[in-house]
Amino acid sequence: MSYISCNNFSTSHGVFLASIAKIVEPSYYQEDVKDPHWQKAIAEEIHALEENQTWTIEDSLSKKKPINSEWVYKVEH
């Protein structure tokens, strides 16, 4: 089992390290959609993509080749 020792840090820094160490980043969409915090993050990201006109929805019969995309689940500190 791994652990983080905060013995050599100030109390406030130790509290900060403990708070970020307990955050679990989901590995799969099925995990992600169950958490309200990740649901909010996904909704905000989709909203930003739409506002920036990052993508368009095209008829699947068009001659344009679709590109793949994927979500990367990372917590920004």
PAZAPA-4460 file (N, C-alpha, C; in steps of 0.05 Angstrom, whole numbers, plus 32768, in hexadecimal, padded with zeros to 4 digits):
% residues 77
    n_x    n_y    n_z   ca_x   ca_y   ca_z    c_x    c_y    c_z   seq   type   mol
   8011   7FE8   8000   8000   8000   8000   8012   8019   8000     1      M     A
   800B   802C   7FF0   801A   8045   7FEE   800D   805B   8000     2      S     A
   801E   806C   800A   8013   8082   801A   8026   809A   8017     3      Y     A
   801B   80B1   801E   802B   80CA   801E   802F   80D2   803A     4      I     A
   8048   80D7   8041   804E   80E2   805C   8051   8100   805A     5      S     A
   8044   810E   806C   8044   812B   806C   8055   8135   8084     6      C     A
   8065   8124   808F   8074   812C   80A7   8087   8143   80A3     7      N     A
   8093   8145   808B   80A7   815A   8086   809B   8174   807B     8      N     A
   8081   8176   8079   8074   818D   806E   8066   819D   8083     9      F     A
   8061   81B7   807D   8052   81C7   8090   8035   81BB   8092    10      S     A
   8027   81C3   80A6   800C   81B8   80AA   7FFA   81BF   8092    11      T     A
   7FFB   81D8   8089   7FEA   81E0   8073   7FF1   81D1   8059    12      S     A
   800B   81CD   8055   8013   81BE   803D   800B   81A1   803F    13      H     A
   800D   8196   8057   8005   817A   805C   7FE7   8176   8057    14      G     A
   7FD7   818A   8060   7FBA   8188   805B   7FB5   8189   803D    15      V     A
   7FC3   819B   802F   7FBF   819D   8012   7FC6   8182   8004    16      F     A
   7FDD   8177   800B   7FE6   815D   7FFF   7FD2   8147   8005    17      L     A
   7FC7   8147   801E   7FB4   8132   8025   7F9A   8135   8014    18      A     A
   7F92   814E   8010   7F79   8153   8001   7F7C   814B   7FE4    19      S     A
   7F93   8150   7FD7   7F96   8148   7FBB   7F9C   812A   7FB8    20      I     A
   7FA8   811E   7FCC   7FAF   8102   7FCB   7F96   80F0   7FCB    21      A     A
   7F80   80FA   7FD7   7F69   80E9   7FD9   7F56   80EB   7FC0    22      K     A
   7F5D   80FD   7FAE   7F4C   8100   7F96   7F52   80E9   7F83    23      I     A
   7F3E   80DB   7F7A   7F41   80C5   7F67   7F37   80CE   7F4C    24      V     A
   7F48   80CC   7F38   7F40   80D2   7F1D   7F34   80B9   7F10    25      E     A
   7F1C   80BC   7F04   7F0F   80A4   7EF8   7F1F   809A   7EE0    26      P     A
   7F1E   8080   7EDB   7F2B   8074   7EC5   7F18   8070   7EAD    27      S     A
   7EFF   806E   7EB4   7EEB   8067   7EA0   7ED3   8079   7EA2    28      Y     A
   7EC5   807D   7E8C   7EAD   808D   7E8B   7E98   8083   7E9F    29      Y     A
   7E96   8069   7EA2   7E82   805E   7EB4   7E86   8067   7ED1    30      Q     A
   7E9F   806B   7ED8   7EA6   8076   7EF3   7E9F   8094   7EF4    31      E     A
   7EA6   80A1   7EDF   7EA4   80BE   7EDE   7E87   80C8   7EE1    32      D     A
   7E75   80BC   7ED2   7E5A   80C7   7ED1   7E4B   80C3   7EEC    33      V     A
   7E55   80B4   7EFE   7E48   80B0   7F17   7E4E   80C6   7F2B    34      K     A
   7E63   80D5   7F26   7E6C   80EA   7F39   7E62   8105   7F30    35      D     A
   7E52   8113   7F41   7E47   812D   7F39   7E5D   8142   7F32    36      P     A
   7E74   8141   7F3F   7E8A   8153   7F39   7E94   814F   7F1C    37      H     A
   7E97   8136   7F14   7EA0   8130   7EF9   7E8A   8136   7EE5    38      W     A
   7E71   8132   7EED   7E5B   8138   7EDB   7E5B   8156   7ED4    39      Q     A
   7E60   8166   7EE9   7E61   8183   7EE5   7E79   818B   7ED3    40      K     A
   7E90   817E   7ED8   7EA8   8184   7EC8   7EA3   817D   7EAB    41      A     A
   7E96   8166   7EA6   7E90   815E   7E8A   7E7E   8172   7E7D    42      I     A
   7E69   817A   7E8B   7E55   818D   7E80   7E63   81A8   7E7A    43      A     A
   7E75   81B1   7E8B   7E84   81CA   7E86   7E96   81C7   7E6E    44      E     A
   7EA3   81B0   7E6B   7EB5   81AC   7E55   7EA6   81AB   7E3A    45      E     A
   7E8F   819D   7E3A   7E7F   819C   7E22   7E75   81B8   7E1B    46      I     A
   7E6C   81C7   7E2F   7E63   81E2   7E2A   7E79   81F3   7E1E    47      H     A
   7E92   81F1   7E28   7EA8   8201   7E1E   7EAE   81F8   7E01    48      A     A
   7EAD   81DF   7DFB   7EB2   81D5   7DDF   7E9D   81E0   7DCC    49      L     A
   7E84   81E1   7DD5   7E6E   81EC   7DC5   7E71   820A   7DC1    50      E     A
   7E78   8218   7DD6   7E7B   8235   7DD5   7E92   823D   7DC2    51      E     A
   7EA7   822D   7DC2   7EBE   8233   7DB1   7EBB   8227   7D95    52      N     A
   7EA4   821B   7D90   7E9F   820F   7D76   7EB6   81FC   7D6E    53      Q     A
   7EBD   81EB   7D81   7ED3   81D8   7D7D   7ECB   81C2   7D6A    54      T     A
   7EB2   81BB   7D69   7EA9   81A6   7D58   7E8F   81AD   7D4A    55      W     A
   7E88   819C   7D36   7E6E   819E   7D29   7E63   8182   7D27    56      T     A
   7E49   8181   7D26   7E3C   8167   7D22   7E35   8165   7D04    57      I     A
   7E3E   8150   7CF8   7E3B   814C   7CDC   7E2A   8133   7CD6    58      E     A
   7E1E   8133   7CBF   7E0F   811C   7CB6   7E23   8105   7CB2    59      D     A
   7E1C   80ED   7CBB   7E2F   80D7   7CB9   7E33   80CE   7C9C    60      S     A
   7E22   80D8   7C8A   7E25   80D1   7C6E   7E37   80E4   7C5F    61      L     A
   7E41   80F9   7C6D   7E52   810C   7C5F   7E6D   80FF   7C59    62      S     A
   7E7D   810C   7C48   7E96   8101   7C40   7EAD   8108   7C53    63      K     A
   7EA6   8116   7C69   7EBA   811D   7C7D   7EC0   8105   7C8E    64      K     A
   7ED9   8101   7C94   7EE1   80EA   7CA5   7EE1   80F4   7CC2    65      K     A
   7ED2   80E6   7CD4   7ED1   80EF   7CF0   7EEC   80E9   7CFE    66      P     A
   7EF2   80F9   7D12   7F0A   80F4   7D22   7F01   80E9   7D3D    67      I     A
   7F12   80DA   7D49   7F0D   80CF   7D63   7F15   80E4   7D79    68      N     A
   7F08   80E1   7D8F   7F10   80F1   7DA6   7F0C   80E1   7DBF    69      S     A
   7F18   80E9   7DD5   7F14   80DB   7DEE   7F17   80EF   7E05    70      E     A
   7F0A   80E8   7E1B   7F0C   80F8   7E33   7F24   80EF   7E44    71      W     A
   7F32   8102   7E4F   7F48   80FC   7E61   7F40   8108   7E7C    72      V     A
   7F3F   80F7   7E90   7F36   8100   7EAA   7F4D   8107   7EBC    73      Y     A
   7F51   8121   7EC0   7F67   812A   7ED1   7F5D   8141   7EE3    74      K     A
   7F66   8141   7EFB   7F5F   8157   7F0D   7F75   816B   7F0C    75      V     A
   7F6E   8184   7F07   7F81   819A   7F06   7F84   81A6   7F22    76      E     A
   7F9C   81A8   7F2C   7FA0   81B3   7F47   7FAC   81CF   7F44    77      H     A
***
